[in-house]
Amino acid sequence: MKLVFRQYLESLRERKELDVVLPDLLSELGFNVISRPRIGPRQYGVDVMAIGQDNGETKVFLFSIKKGDLTRAEWNSGEQSLKPSIEEIIEVYCNTSIPDQFKSLKIVICMCFGGEIHEALRVNVAQFTAMKTTERISFQEWNGDYIAGLLMEGILGQQLVSKELRGSFQKSIAMLDEPDIAFQHFSSLIKGMLGVDSAPAETKLSNLRRIYICLWVLFVWARDADNLEAPYRASELAILHAWHAIRAHIGQNEKGAKGLGTTFEALVELHFYIWDELYSKKMLPFVGVRHAISTAVSTSTPVDVNLKLFEMLGRLPTNLLSEKIIMDELQDLPSEKPVKFASRMPENFTITARGFSDEDSAKKLCTLVGEVVRKLGEKFDLIALDGVTVAVDYDQALLELDRGYETSHKLTATKSHVVGVAMTEASAPLGKALPDATCRA
């Protein structure tokens, strides 16, 4: 099992792929994660800050993360290298960015990377850390082998997960060349961890984090094997089971309820990351070439080609419309709502008002569209809409979905039917109230 995690860490292509896993791993190991990797504000060399125990003493752990092996280039070849990052941590972060309640604690700077230190560089690293070590500041090396051990014990440890579920995870990795079988085994893992409705929020949060990390491992192994079908299907199933597991805890004050939303958000983002690898990079570049996709099916019967065609026709609009609604990047949310969807309506469904830019007409149009949306909400359990705002001046329809989807991925046929019903419901009242208004799809 440790080799599975070790190979996963070595195969990470980008630093951010380790960034997203480390905070959840630390949380499962008992650390209190204070800050996570983020884009925008300067972090002065620190990717993750956490409070944890070191030989029985509470300390501040500051993680600087790099991908792959620590080579001379990764160590000291520019501002983004590890050595300058450590110097910035010591000179700036330790003096300005640690919260007041933790300033009295000792500091552990953790050099974190998915591979190992090249032997030619080990002496340089050892000498540098020895020079920078003080009574307050110490260093730890979190290399791929060490992190793999933590993943094995902290995520799928014998005391945490049954032997059967660990076996399902291992079999899903081993059978990636047979996506149906790999998906079947990973499905057993998902259902085994998220299938207990009576579990408290804290237990569900731990299990959701394990599923999230295991899905990352499955995805990276599948990417190396150049067969992403199993992790894509597994990510869809994980989202559905995760939402079913956490929805009862929304708005509750019990321990772990707030973290469920953050982890669910990360799970959705991972699904779209897998989607991008599978379709955006492997299929969409070839859709403009006649028979390119059908030839890749490698079959002697046209039935298989047709099945793959309709599968793609279902997945493409489903994911594109979902991205339109969910947005490329979900926002941090209040604890009472695990996910907030705020986006424009799909571009192929627009409502325009020509010659009615005055306030009264705008309000009337908003009321009419609101009635249409509420009718749709009554007709389809899949859709839950609490409010609609139509900006007539800008020809935009903005939706605010405050209640999450019961299922986050819907059949394309259902979506098409919904749009059809929307057009039918909207055309009559709009035609009477606003003669110059037009609906088009």
LOMI-814901 format. One record per atom (N, C-alpha, C, O): x negated, y negated, z negated. Coordinates in steps of 0.2 Angstrom, whole numbers, plus 5000, padded with zeros to 4 digits. Each point is the difference from the previous one (the first is absolute). Layout:
XYZ;...
This chain:
499650065000;500449945000;499649945000;500149955003;499350054993;499649945000;499749985007;499949955002;499950115002;499849995007;500549965004;499849965004;500850064995;500649975004;499949924999;500149965004;499950024989;500049934999;499349975002;500049945002;499550094997;499349985002;500049985008;499849955002;500550105002;500049995007;500549945002;499849965004;500750034992;500549955001;499649934999;500149965004;499550044991;499749934998;499449995005;500049945002;499750115001;499549995005;500349985006;499649975005;501050054997;500349985006;500349945001;500349985005;499849984989;500349935000;499649965005;499449995000;501049985005;499749955005;499949934998;499649975002;500850014993;500049934998;500050004992;500350044997;499449905001;500049994993;500750004997;500150024994;500449955009;500649994998;500450064999;500550014996;499350055007;500350064999;499850034993;500450044997;499049945000;499950024993;500349954995;500250024995;499849925008;500349944995;500750024998;500249994994;500250045011;500750014998;500150064995;500550014997;499050045003;500150064996;499749994993;500350034995;499249935005;499650004993;500549974994;500050034995;500449925006;500449974995;500550064997;500050004994;500350035010;500450064998;499750054997;500250034995;499249995007;499650054997;499849974993;500050044995;499849905004;499849974993;500650004996;499950024994;500749975008;500650004996;500150074997;500250014994;499750045011;500150074997;499550024995;500250054996;499249925005;499550024995;500049964993;499650014996;500949955004;500149964993;499849935000;500049974995;499750015011;499849935000;500649955001;500550025002;499449924995;500549955001;499749955006;499649964999;500750055007;499849965006;500249934999;500649995000;499049965000;500149934999;500149975007;500549965001;499150055003;500049975007;499850055005;499650054999;500849955007;499950045006;499749975006;499949935000;499850105005;499849975006;500549965003;500650025001;499249925001;500549965003;499649955006;499449994999;501049995005;499849965006;500149924998;500649994998;499049975003;500149934999;499549974995;499549985002;500750024991;499649964995;499350045000;500050065000;499549904998;499350034999;500050054994;500349984995;499450075005;500050054995;499350004997;499950044995;499649935008;499350004997;499750064999;499750024995;500450035010;499750065000;500450064996;499850065001;500749924996;500450054996;500650025005;500449965001;499750115000;500650025003;500550024996;500649995001;499250044993;500550034995;499749984993;499550014999;501049974997;499849994993;500550044996;500650005001;499150044994;500450044996;499750004993;499449994999;501050034996;499850004993;500050084998;500650035001;498950004997;500050074998;499550014995;499749964997;500250115001;499650024995;499350035003;500050035005;499549954991;499350035002;499750024994;499849964995;500250105004;499750034993;500449984994;499749984995;500950015006;500449984994;500149934999;500449984996;499349985008;500049935000;500449975005;499950015006;500549944993;500449965005;499649955004;499649964997;500350055009;499649965004;500449975007;500550035002;499249925001;500249975006;499750045006;499450005000;500950035004;499750035006;500149965006;500649995002;498949995002;500049965006;499850055005;499450025000;501049995005;499850045006;499949965006;500449965002;499050065001;499849975007;500050065005;499650054999;500949955006;500150065004;499749995007;500049955003;499650104999;499850015007;500250075003;500150044996;499949965010;500250065003;499450045002;499449985001;500750094999;499550045003;499350014995;500149984994;499450045009;499350004996;499849934999;500149955004;499550044991;499749944998;499350005004;499550034997;500549945008;499449995004;499649934999;500349964996;499150035007;499749944999;500449945002;500049954997;500350065009;500549955003;500549984995;500249944999;500150124998;500649984995;499849974994;500349974996;499050055002;499749974994;499949935000;500149964996;499550025010;499849935000;499849975007;499450005002;501249995001;499949985007;500449935002;500049985005;500350004990;500549945001;500449994994;500050034994;500449925006;500549984995;500450054997;500250014994;500050045011;500550054998;499750064998;500350054998;499049955001;499750064998;500150014992;500249954997;499650115000;500150014993;499549964996;500349974995;499150025006;499649964996;500249934999;500049984994;500149985011;500349944999;500649994997;500249964996;500350105005;500650004996;499950014992;500349964996;499250085003;499950014992;499749934997;500249984995;499349995009;499849944998;500549954999;500049964995;500550035009;500649964999;500450024995;500349954996;499850115002;500450024995;499749984993;500349974996;499050035004;499749994993;499949925000;500249974994;499749995011;499949934999;500749965000;500049954997;500550085007;500649965000;500650034997;500349984995;499850095007;500750034997;500050014993;500449984996;499050045001;500050024993;500149934996;500250014994;499649945008;500049934997;500749965001;500149964996;500250065009;500649965002;500750035001;500549974999;499550105002;500650035003;500250054995;500650035001;499149994994;500350054995;500549974996;499849954997;500850075002;500549974995;499749994993;499650044998;500749914999;499749994993;500050054995;499650014996;501050035005;500150064995;499450055000;500050044996;499749965010;499550065001;499349975000;499550045001;500449904998;499349975001;499550024995;499450005000;500950034994;499550024995;499850075001;499650034997;500750015008;499850075001;499450005005;499849965003;499950104996;499450015004;500250025007;500650025001;499049975004;500150015007;499650065003;499450004999;501050045005;499750055004;500149985007;500650005003;498949995001;500049995007;500050075004;499450034999;501149995005;500050065003;499949995007;500349975004;499150064999;499950015007;500350055003;499950064998;500649935006;500550055002;500050015008;500049955003;499850114999;500050025007;500250075001;499950044996;500349975010;500350075002;499550055001;500150064999;499349925002;499450055002;499550004994;500250014994;499249995008;499550004995;499449955001;500049975006;499650024990;499449955001;499550045004;499850054998;499949925007;499550035004;499450004995;499849954997;499850105004;499550014995;499449955001;499749984995;500250005011;499549945001;500249944996;499649964999;501050034999;500349944997;500150014993;500149954996;499950115001;500150014993;499649964996;500249984995;499150025006;499649974995;500149925000;500049974995;500250005011;500249935000;500649994996;500049954996;500550095005;500649994996;499950014992;500249964996;499450095003;499850014992;499749944997;500149984995;499449995009;499649954997;500449945000;499949964995;500550025010;500549945000;500450014994;500149954996;500350105003;500550014994;499650004993;500349974996;499150055004;499650004994;499949934998;500049984994;499849985011;499849934999;500649964998;500049954996;500650075006;500649964999;500450024994;500549974997;499350095000;500350034994;499949954994;499449994998;501150004998;499949964994;500450034994;500350065001;499749914994;500450034994;500750005002;500450044997;499849915007;500750005001;500250035007;500650035001;499049975004;500150035006;499650075002;499450004999;501050055003;499750065002;500250025007;500549975003;499350085000;500250035006;500150075001;499850044996;500749985008;500250075001;500050015008;500249955004;499650114998;500050025007;500750045001;500050064998;500449925006;500650045002;500050025007;500249965004;499450094997;499950035007;500650045002;500450024996;499550015010;500550045003;500150074995;500650024999;498950014999;500050064996;500449984993;500450044998;499449914999;500349984994;500849985001;500450034996;499749935009;500749995001;500450065002;500650014998;499150035006;500450075001;500250044994;500550035000;499049974995;500150034994;500649974996;500450044997;499649895003;500549974997;500750015003;500550014997;499549995010;500650025004;500350074998;500650014999;498950035001;500250074999;500350014993;500550034999;499249944996;500350014993;500549954998;500550024996;499549925007;500549954998;500650005004;500549984998;499550055008;500650005005;500350075000;500650014999;499050045002;500250075001;499750054995;499950065001;499949914993;499750044994;500550064998;500650005001;499150054997;500350064998;500649994994;500550035000;499349924996;500549984995;500549955002;500549994996;499549995010;500549955003;500450035005;500649985000;499250065004;500350035006;500050085000;499550024999;501050015002;500050075000;499650035006;499849975005;500050094994;499650045005;500350005006;499750005006;501050014994;500450015007;499949935004;500050015006;500149944990;500049935004;499349995002;499949975006;499650044990;499349995003;499950055006;499749975005;500650094995;499950045006;500349975006;499850015005;500849964994;500449975005;499649955004;500049995006;499749974989;499649945003;499450035004;499849975005;499850084992;499450035004;500250035006;499749995005;500950044995;500250035006;500249955006;499950015006;500449944992;500249945004;499449985004;500049985006;499450014990;499449985003;499750055005;499849985005;500250084993;499750065004;500450015006;499750025005;501049964995;500450025006;500149945004;500550005004;499149954996;500249945004;500050015007;500349965004;499450094999;500050015007;500750035002;500250015006;500250014989;500750035001;500449954996;500250014994;500049935009;500449954996;500650024997;500149984994;500350075009;500650024997;499950044993;500349994995;499150055005;499950044994;499749954995;500150004994;499449955008;499749954995;500649964997;500049994994;500549995010;500549964998;500450044995;500349974995;499850095006;500450044996;499750014993;500349994995;499050025005;499750004993;500049944997;500149994993;499849955010;500049944997;500749984997;500049964995;500550065009;500749994998;500150034993;500349984996;499450085003;500150044994;499649964994;500349994994;499249975007;499649964996;500549944998;500149984994;500249995011;500449944999;500650024995;500249974996;500150085006;500650024997;499950024993;500449994995;499050055004;499850024993;499949944996;500150014994;499649945008;499849944996;500649954999;500049974995;500450025010;500549955000;500750034999;500549965001;499650104998;500650035000;500450004994;500650034999;499149954995;500350004994;500349934998;499749964998;501050045003;500349934999;500049984993;500149944998;499950114997;500049984993;499449974997;500049994994;499450025010;499449974997;500049934999;500349965003;499350024991;500049934999;499649965005;499650035004;500549904996;499649965005;499350015000;499750005006;500050014988;499350005000;499750075003;499550005004;500950054995;499850065004;500150005007;499650025004;500949954998;500149995008;499549965003;499850015005;500049944991;499449955003;499450045001;499749995005;500150054990;499450045000;500150055006;499550015004;501150024997;500050055006;500049965006;499850035005;500549914996;500049965006;499349985002;499950005006;499749994989;499349985001;499750065003;499549995004;500650074993;499750065003;500250015007;499550025004;501149984997;500250015007;499749955005;499850025005;500149924993;499749945004;499350025001;499849995006;499850034989;499350015001;500050075005;499550005004;500950054994;499950065004;500249995007;499750035005;500849924997;500149995007;499549965003;499850015006;499849954990;499449975003;499550055002;499750005006;500250054990;499550055001;500250045006;499650025005;501150004996;500250045005;499949965007;499850035005;500449904995;499949965005;499350005003;499950005006;499649994989;499349995002;499750065003;499750005005;500550064992;499850075003;500350015007;499750025004;501049964997;500350015006;499749955005;499950025006;499949924992;499749965005;499350025003;499950005005;499750034990;499450045002;500250065005;499650015005;500950024994;500250065004;500349985006;500250045004;500049894997;500349975006;500750035001;500250025005;500249994989;500750035001;500449974994;500050024994;500349925007;500349964995;500850024999;500349964997;499950095007;500750014999;500350024993;500549974998;499150074999;500250024993;500049944995;500550004997;499049965002;500049954996;500649955001;500349964996;499850035011;500649955002;500650034997;500449964997;499850105004;500650034998;500050004992;500549994997;498950025000;500050014993;500149934997;500449994995;499449955008;500149944998;500749985000;500349964995;500150065010;500749985000;500450044995;500449974996;499450095003;500350044994;499949974993;500450004996;498949985004;499849974993;500449944998;500249994995;499949975010;500449944999;500750014998;500349974995;500050085009;500750014998;500150034993;500449984996;499150075002;500150034993;499849954995;500250004995;499349965007;499849954995;500549954998;500149984994;500349995011;500549964999;500650034996;500249974995;499950095006;500550044997;499850014992;500450004996;499050015003;499750014993;500049934996;500150014994;499849945009;499949944996;500649955000;500049954996;500550065008;500549955001;500449994993;500349954998;499850114998;500349994994;499749964995;500349984995;499050015006;499649964995;500049935001;499749964997;500650015009;500049945002;500349954995;500650014998;499149944999;500249954995;500050034993;500249964996;499550105003;500050024993;499349984997;499649985003;500450024990;499549974997;499550064997;499549984997;500650085005;499650054998;499350005003;499949975005;499750064991;499350005002;499950035007;500250065001;499449915003;499950035007;500549985005;499850015006;500749964993;500549985005;499849945004;500150015006;499549954992;499749945004;499550035005;500049985006;499650064992;499550035004;500350045006;499650015005;501050024994;500350045006;500049965006;499950025006;500349914993;500149965006;499449995004;499950005006;499549994990;499449995003;499750065004;499849995006;500350074991;499850065003;500450025006;499750025005;501049974995;500450015005;499849955006;500050025006;499949924993;499749955005;499450035003;500050005007;499550024989;499450035003;500250065005;499650015005;500850034993;500250065003;500349985007;499950035005;500549924995;500349985007;499549975004;500050015006;499549954991;499549985004;499550055003;499850005006;500150054990;499650065003;500450035006;499750025005;500949994994;500450035006;499949965006;499950035006;500149904994;499949965006;499350015002;499849995006;499750024989;499350005002;499950075004;499750005005;500750054993;499950075004;500449995007;499750025005;500849944995;500449995006;499549965005;500050025006;499749944991;499549965005;499550045003;499850005006;499950054990;499550045002;500350055005;499750025005;500950014994;500350055004;500249975007;499950035005;500549924994;500449975006;499649945004;499950005006;500049954990;499749945002;499350025004;499849965005;499850084992;499350015002;500050065005;499650005004;500850054995;500050065004;500550015006;499950035005;500749944994;500550015005;500249945004;500050005006;500149944990;500249945004;499549985005;500249975005;499150044995;499649975005;500150045007;499849985005;500650084994;500150045006;500750005003;500150035005;500349934992;500750015002;500149975007;500550015003;499149944999;500049975007;499850045005;500049985006;499750084993;499750045005;500550065001;500250044996;500049975010;500550055002;499850074998;499450025002;501050014994;499950074998;499450014996;499850064998;499949894999;499450014996;500250034993;499750054998;500949934999;500250034994;500350075001;499850054996;500649965009;500250075002;499550055001;500050064998;499449925005;499550045002;499650024993;499850064999;500249904996;499750014994;500450054996;499750034995;500949985006;500450054996;499750075001;500150054996;499649975010;499650065001;500550065000;499950044995;500649965009;500550065000;500250025007;499949965005;500350104995;500250025007;500849995001;500250025006;500149964989;500749995001;500249934999;499849974996;500750005009;500249934999;500449994994;500149944998;500250114999;500449994994;499549974994;500349954997;499150075002;499649984995;499849925002;500049964995;500050035011;499849935002;500649954998;499949954998;500750085004;500649964998;500149994992;500249954998;499750104999;500050004992;499549954998;500249964995;499250045007;499549954998;500249935002;499949954996;500450045010;500349945003;500549974995;499949944998;500650105000;500549974996;499849994993;500249964996;499350085002;499749994993;499749935000;500049964995;499650025010;499749945001;500549945000;499949954997;500650065007;500549955001;500449994993;500249944999;499850114997;500349994993;499549964996;500249964996;499250065004;499549984995;499849925001;500049964996;499950035011;499849935002;500549954997;499749954997;500950055005;500449944998;500250014993;500149954996;499950115001;500150004992;499549974997;500149964995;499250055006;499549974997;499949925001;499949964996;500250025011;500049935002;500549964996;499949954998;500750085002;500649964997;499950004992;500149954997;499650105000;499950014993;499449944999;500149974994;499450035010;499549954998;500349935001;499849954996;500650045009;500449935000;500349994994;500049944998;500450114999;500349984994;499650004994;500049954996;499650105003;499650004994;499449955000;499849994995;500049995011;499449965001;499450044999;500050054998;499549925005;499350035001;499750014993;499750054998;500549904997;499750014994;500549984995;500349945000;499950114995;500549984995;499749964995;499450004998;501149964999;499749954995;500150034993;500450054999;499249924996;500150024993;500749984998;500349955002;500050104994;500749994998;500249994993;499650024996;501049955002;500250014993;500150074998;500150045004;499849974989;500150074998;500750035002;500050065000;500549905000;500750035001;500150035007;500550035002;499049955003;500150025007;499450035003;499449975000;500650095002;499450045002;499749975006;499450005001;501049985004;499849985006;500549955003;500650014999;499249935003;500449955003;499950005007;499449995002;501150015002;499950005007;500249935003;500649984998;499049985005;500249945002;499749995007;499449995000;501050005005;499750005007;500549975005;500649994998;499249995007;500549985006;500450075002;499750054999;500849935004;500450065003;499650025006;499649975003;500550104999;499650025006;500249955006;500549985001;499050015003;500049965005;500550015006;500349965003;499950114997;500550015005;500749994998;500550025003;499649954991;500749994997;500049924998;499749994994;500549975010;500049934998;500649975000;500550025004;499749924992;500649965001;499849935001;499649974996;500650005009;499849935002;500749965000;500550035002;499449914996;500649955000;499749945004;499649964998;500850035008;499849955004;500549944999;500650015001;499149934998;500449944999;500350004993;500549964999;499350084996;500350004994;499549994994;499950054996;499749905004;499549994996;500249964994;499649994995;501049995004;500249964994;500150054994;500150065001;499949914994;500050044993;500650045000;500050064998;500649925003;500650045000;500050065004;500250054998;499649945008;500050065005;499550054997;500150065001;499349914997;499550054997;500350044994;499950065000;500449914996;500350034994;500550055002;500150064998;500349925007;500550055003;499750065003;500250064999;499349935005;499650065003;499750044995;500150065000;499649914995;499850044994;500550054997;499950054998;500749925001;500550034997;500250065004;500150064997;500049935009;500250055005;499550065000;500250065000;499249925001;499550055000;499950044994;499950065000;500249904994;500050044994;500650054999;499950054997;500749935006;500550055000;499850065004;500250064998;499549935008;499850065004;499650044996;500050065000;499549914997;499550044997;500350044994;499850064999;500649914997;500350034995;500550065002;500050064997;500349935009;500450065003;499550065002;500250054999;499249935003;499550055002;499850044994;499950065000;500049904994;499850034994;500550054997;499950054997;500849935005;500550054997;500050065005;500250054997;499749945009;500150065004;499450055000;500050065001;499449914997;499450045001;499650004993;499849954998;500250114999;499650004993;499349995001;499649984996;500150035010;499349995002;499849934999;499549984999;501049975002;499849935000;500349974994;500650014998;499049954998;500249964994;499849935001;499449994999;501149975002;499849935001;500449964995;500650004999;499049954998;500349964995;500249935003;500449964997;499250025008;500149935002;499749995007;499550035002;500749925001;499849985007;499949935000;500549964998;499050015005;499949935002;499949995007;499550045003;500849925000;499949995008;499849935000;500349954999;499150045004;499749945002;500249985007;499650025004;500949944997;500349995007;499549965003;499950015006;499849944991;499549955004;499450045003;499849985005;500050074992;499450045002;500250065004;499650045002;501149974998;500250065004;499750074997;499850045003;500249964990;499850064996;500550024996;500449974997;499650105002;500450034995;499650034995;499650055001;500449934993;499650034994;500450044996;500549984997;499250085001;500450044996;499650014993;499450005000;501050004995;499750024993;500350064998;500650004998;499050055001;500250074998;499850014993;499450024999;501149974996;499850004993;500150074997;499850014995;500650035009;500050074997;499750055005;500149995006;499550054992;499550045004;500450055004;500650024998;499150015007;500350055004;500150064996;499650024996;501050025005;500050064997;499550055004;499750044997;500349955009;499550035004;499649955004;500349965003;499050044997;499649955003;499950015007;499749965004;500550104999;499950015007;500650035003;500250054997;500149925007;500750025003;499950025007;499549985003;501050074999;500050025007;500149945005;500449964998;499250045007;500149955005;500750005003;500349945001;500050114999;500750005003;500549964995;500449975002;499550044992;500449974995;499849925000;500549965000;498950025001;499849935001;500449975006;500349955000;499750095005;500349975006;500750004999;500349955003;500050094994;500750004998;500249944996;500549965001;499150024994;500149954996;500049935004;500449964999;499150045005;499949945005;500749995004;500249955001;500050115001;500650005004;500649974996;500449965003;499750074991;500549984996;499949924998;500549975000;498950014999;499949934999;500349955005;500349954999;499550075007;500249975006;500849995001;500349955001;500050114997;500750015001;500449954994;500449975002;499350044992;500349964995;499949925000;500449964999;499050035004;499849925001;500349975005;500249945000;499950095006;500349975006;500649964999;500149955002;500450094995;500749975000;500049944995;500349955003;499550054991;500149944996;499549955002;500249945000;499350075003;499549955002;500449965007;499949945000;500450115004;500349975006;500649954998;500149955004;500250064991;500649964998;499749944996;500349945002;499350074994;499749944996;499649955004;500049944999;499550095005;499549975003;500050025007;499750045002;500749925002;500150025007;499350005004;500050045005;499649924993;499350005004;499550044997;499450005003;500850044992;499550044997;500050075004;500550025002;498950014999;499950065003;499650054996;499649984996;500650085005;499750064996;499750045006;500350015005;499050014994;499750045005;499650054996;499749994995;500250075008;499650064997;499650035006;499650044999;
